[in-house]
Amino acid sequence: MSISEFSLEGKNAIVIAGSRGIGKGIAMALADAGADVAVTGFTNKYVEGTAKEIEAMGRKSAALTVDATHGEDMEYLAKQVIAEFGSIDIVVNAAGDSIRKPVIALPGGELEGMTSQEWHDIVNINLTEAFEGCRVFGPHMVKRGSGTVINVSSFAAKRASANLSAYGAGKAALTRFTETVALEWAPFGVRVNTIAPGGFPDPERVTEEQFKERDEASKARVPLGRVGRMRDVGLMGVYLASEASSYVTGQTFYVDGGMSIA
């Protein structure tokens, strides 16, 4: 017996950075729940294949390339997607990247200090990308009086790690950004929430054996004893995109096997 509030039939979604990894996990679950889903990637390498997988499920899709941190690119993307789909009900801002470097080179350490450009690049891809996604699609949803935004963060927003200052700062700031936009848009029927995943090896970039090795290694550091599967984060995406979460906004949900509290 299905629960109607979880259905996304008749909904249109855009998953920015949905071509692989966690973004793809969310995109595929949204499609499985009934939504038509456009996906973007920074290059064509994965995005067309993901769009075809969504179409094979009987859903409409579109494959687009965009720099999610670039304002003009994002403005053009919004015009394209809204023109093709007619309306957008769900926006997922899933771009992200990290670099393992200390703020400065430390005595006795082997790592170089981070450059100013590296800092700006990492903060932009983890924070500015969500601002741009909200900036270009927000007017459309606010005008319609409905919609939901899902920003993708990380357990690093809550738990600091050495050599991940730019990544952690960007993800932590994303929490407050989500809360602020949620307050601004609540009067107009638009909800904004964040998913903060833990360790989710990308099936597109690791072998089956490497995945098993990471699963085994996680037993020592993840309370639930395994790494995440893309379906895990995808189902949280379905919840936040659907009417099942109609009374939820401004929240960050940690999908990390308990890593953020360990």
C-alpha positions in Angstrom: 0.0 0.0 0.0 1.6 3.3 -1.1 1.4 6.5 0.9 0.2 9.3 -1.3 2.1 12.1 0.4 5.4 10.6 -0.8 4.4 10.6 -4.4 6.1 13.0 -6.8 3.8 12.3 -9.7 3.3 15.4 -11.9 6.3 17.2 -10.3 9.3 18.7 -12.1 12.8 18.7 -10.6 16.2 20.0 -11.4 19.2 18.4 -9.7 22.2 20.6 -10.1 25.3 18.4 -10.1 23.0 15.4 -10.5 25.1 13.5 -13.0 26.9 11.3 -10.5 27.5 10.7 -6.8 25.0 11.9 -4.2 23.3 14.2 -6.7 22.6 11.3 -9.0 21.3 9.2 -6.0 18.8 11.9 -5.3 17.9 12.4 -8.9 17.2 8.7 -9.4 15.1 8.4 -6.3 13.0 11.5 -7.3 12.4 9.9 -10.7 11.4 6.6 -9.0 8.9 8.5 -6.9 7.3 9.9 -10.1 9.1 13.2 -10.9 10.4 14.3 -14.2 14.1 15.3 -13.5 16.6 17.5 -15.3 20.2 16.9 -14.3 23.3 19.0 -14.7 27.0 18.3 -14.6 30.1 20.4 -14.9 31.0 18.4 -18.1 29.2 15.9 -20.4 31.1 12.9 -19.0 28.3 11.5 -16.9 25.3 13.8 -17.3 23.9 12.4 -20.6 24.1 8.8 -19.3 22.2 9.8 -16.1 19.5 11.5 -18.1 19.1 8.4 -20.2 18.7 6.3 -17.1 16.0 8.6 -15.9 14.2 8.4 -19.3 14.4 4.6 -19.1 12.3 4.8 -16.0 9.6 6.4 -18.1 10.3 10.0 -16.9 11.2 13.1 -18.8 14.7 14.3 -18.3 17.3 16.7 -19.7 21.1 16.7 -19.6 22.7 20.1 -19.2 26.2 21.3 -18.4 26.8 24.3 -16.2 29.3 25.9 -13.8 27.0 26.1 -10.7 29.1 28.9 -9.2 28.8 31.2 -12.2 25.9 33.6 -12.1 25.4 34.0 -15.9 25.6 30.3 -16.5 23.0 29.7 -13.9 20.6 32.3 -15.2 20.8 30.7 -18.6 20.2 27.3 -17.1 17.1 28.5 -15.3 15.6 29.9 -18.5 16.3 26.7 -20.4 14.8 24.4 -17.8 11.7 26.4 -17.1 11.1 26.8 -20.8 11.4 23.1 -21.4 9.6 21.8 -18.3 7.1 24.6 -17.9 7.6 24.8 -14.2 10.0 23.6 -11.6 8.7 22.3 -8.2 12.0 20.9 -6.8 15.5 22.4 -6.9 18.4 20.3 -5.5 21.7 22.1 -5.1 24.1 19.2 -4.9 27.5 20.5 -6.1 30.4 20.1 -3.8 34.1 19.3 -3.6 37.0 19.3 -1.1 40.7 19.7 -0.9 42.9 18.2 1.9 45.3 21.0 2.9 46.0 22.9 6.1 45.5 26.7 6.1 49.3 27.0 6.2 52.1 24.6 5.8 52.9 23.2 9.3 56.3 22.5 10.8 57.1 18.8 10.2 54.1 18.4 7.9 54.1 17.1 4.4 51.2 19.1 3.0 51.5 22.5 1.5 49.3 25.4 2.8 46.2 26.3 0.9 46.3 29.1 -1.6 43.9 31.9 -1.7 42.4 30.7 -5.0 41.9 27.1 -3.6 40.1 28.6 -0.6 37.7 30.6 -2.8 37.2 27.7 -5.2 36.2 25.3 -2.5 34.0 27.7 -0.6 32.3 28.6 -3.9 31.5 25.1 -4.9 30.1 24.2 -1.5 28.2 27.5 -0.6 28.0 29.9 -3.5 26.5 27.2 -5.7 23.5 26.9 -3.4 23.1 30.7 -3.4 23.1 30.7 -7.2 20.6 27.9 -7.4 18.3 29.7 -5.1 18.8 33.0 -6.8 17.9 31.9 -10.2 15.0 29.5 -9.4 13.7 31.2 -6.3 11.7 33.9 -8.1 9.9 31.2 -10.2 8.8 29.3 -7.1 8.0 32.3 -4.9 5.8 33.7 -7.7 4.0 30.4 -8.0 3.6 30.1 -4.2 5.0 26.6 -4.0 8.2 24.6 -4.3 10.9 23.0 -2.3 14.7 23.4 -2.3 17.1 20.8 -1.1 20.7 21.9 -0.4 23.4 19.1 -0.1 25.8 19.6 2.8 28.0 17.1 4.7 28.6 15.8 8.2 31.6 18.1 8.0 29.2 20.9 8.7 28.9 19.7 12.3 32.2 17.8 12.8 35.5 19.5 12.2 38.4 17.7 10.6 42.0 18.9 10.2 43.0 19.9 6.7 39.4 20.4 5.6 38.9 24.1 6.7 37.5 25.4 3.4 35.1 22.5 2.9 33.9 22.5 6.5 33.5 26.2 6.6 31.5 26.2 3.3 29.2 23.3 4.5 28.7 24.9 8.0 27.7 28.2 6.3 25.3 26.3 4.1 23.3 25.3 7.2 22.8 29.0 8.2 22.1 29.9 4.5 19.4 27.3 4.4 17.8 28.5 7.6 17.8 32.1 6.4 16.3 31.4 3.0 13.7 29.2 4.6 12.6 32.1 6.8 12.5 34.5 3.8 10.5 32.1 1.6 8.1 30.5 4.1 5.4 33.1 3.7 5.3 32.3 0.0 4.9 28.5 0.4 8.4 27.5 -0.5 10.4 25.2 1.8 14.2 25.0 2.1 16.0 22.2 3.8 19.5 20.5 3.8 20.7 17.0 3.6 24.1 16.4 5.2 25.5 13.0 4.1 28.4 11.1 5.6 30.7 8.7 3.7 29.1 7.9 0.3 31.6 6.3 -2.1 30.6 7.1 -5.7 29.9 3.9 -7.6 31.0 5.6 -10.8 34.5 6.2 -9.4 35.3 3.1 -7.3 35.4 -0.6 -8.1 33.2 -3.1 -6.4 36.2 -4.3 -4.5 37.1 -0.8 -3.4 33.6 -0.3 -2.2 33.7 -3.4 -0.1 37.0 -2.3 1.4 35.5 1.0 2.4 32.5 -0.7 3.8 34.7 -2.9 5.9 36.9 0.0 7.1 33.8 2.0 8.1 33.0 -0.5 10.9 35.7 1.2 13.0 34.4 4.7 12.6 30.7 4.7 11.6 28.3 3.7 14.4 26.0 1.9 11.9 29.0 0.1 10.6 28.9 0.8 6.9 29.2 3.5 4.3 26.2 5.1 2.7 24.4 3.8 -0.4 23.0 6.3 -2.9 19.5 5.0 -2.2 19.9 6.1 1.5 20.4 9.8 0.6 17.9 9.5 -2.3 15.0 8.5 -0.1 15.7 11.5 2.2 15.5 13.6 -0.9 12.1 12.1 -1.8 10.8 12.9 1.7 12.0 16.5 1.6 10.7 17.0 -1.9 7.3 15.5 -1.2 4.2 16.6 0.7 5.2 14.1 3.5 7.5 17.0 4.7 5.0 19.8 4.1 5.5 21.1 7.7 9.3 21.0 7.6 11.6 23.9 6.6 14.9 25.3 7.6 16.3 21.9 8.8 19.5 20.0 8.2 19.2 16.2 8.2 22.3 14.2 8.8 22.3 10.9 6.8 25.7 9.7 7.9 25.3 6.4 9.9 25.8 8.4 13.1 29.2 9.9 12.2 28.2 13.4 13.2 27.5 12.3 16.8 30.3 9.8 17.3 
